Amino acid sequence: MHLSYRGIRYQSQATQLPVSNNSQKYNYRGVPYEIHQAKNTINQQCFQLKYRGVNYKSCIG
C-alpha cells in the first residue's frame, strides 16, 4: 500500500500475525462481529528509523 506523510511517499510493510482458531462473537447495536485472538509470538521486529537527521533503532515485540 502506498502512503504519504507531508508529501513524502512510502510503501507500508504490513505484517500478518498468526491467529488462534477460537474467536469471540459479539453484537454491537445489532451488528455481529468477531474478535480473533493473536497467538503469542516471540519474534521481535527492529526498524532502522531517522528523526530530524538522527538515526535510531526501534524494536517492536
Secondary structure, DSSP 8 states (H G I E B T S, - for coil): -EEEETTEEEE-------EEEEEEEEEETTEEEEEEEE------EEEEEEETTEEEEEEE-
